[in-house]
Amino acid sequence: MTRVRITHKESGVLLADGPLGWGITPFEGNFYIRNKYLKTDQFRPNYVPGLCPYKFLYVWMDLHLTEGRRVRNLAWMYWLPNPILPFIWFRVALPRAHHEIEVEEY
């Protein structure tokens, strides 16, 4: 079983760690992370909405670091998701190729 660990590079904060599949689902170059495998409580919605034509409505999320710094729009969450895509429902999503995160598969 392949697992993935996602870390914020600069701060070293562990963002997610878990199995690829239903736990951490890769889709369109992003990771949709089930709450069980989200390893931080430092994501906060910033209430900037977004719209995807087929995944529907989401809100951007900022990572609030302990030293007071905020990484804006690092993640997002679909709060009105498409019902035929259950792996995105109310999960924090991170882009695989973001320059501020490190992704390790093991």
C-alpha positions, 0 to 999 in steps of 0.5 A, a space after each residue: 500500500 502506498 502512503 503519502 506524507 505532505 509537509 509545509 516546507 518552510 515551517 516543517 508542519 505536517 499537513 497530512 499523512 495516510 494511505 493513497 486511495 480513499 484516505 488521501 485521494 489523488 485527483 486532477 493533480 490534487 490531494 483530497 484529504 479525509 479528516 482522519 489523515 489531516 495532521 494539522 488543525 491550522 487550516 482556516 477558511 478565508 471565505 473567498 469562494 470559488 466555483 468549478 463547473 463540475 465540482 461546484 462551490 468551494 472556499 479557499 483555506 489559509 494555513 495559519 502557522 504558529 509564528 503568526 504567519 499565514 499562507 494564503 489560499 494554500 488549500 480549499 474545501 468544497 462546501 457544496 460539492 457535486 454529489 457524484 464525486 464523494 471523494 471531494 465531499 468536505 475534504 481539505 484539498 491540496 495541490 500536489 505541485 504547490 511550491 510551498 509543500 513537499 510530497 513524499 510517497 512511501 
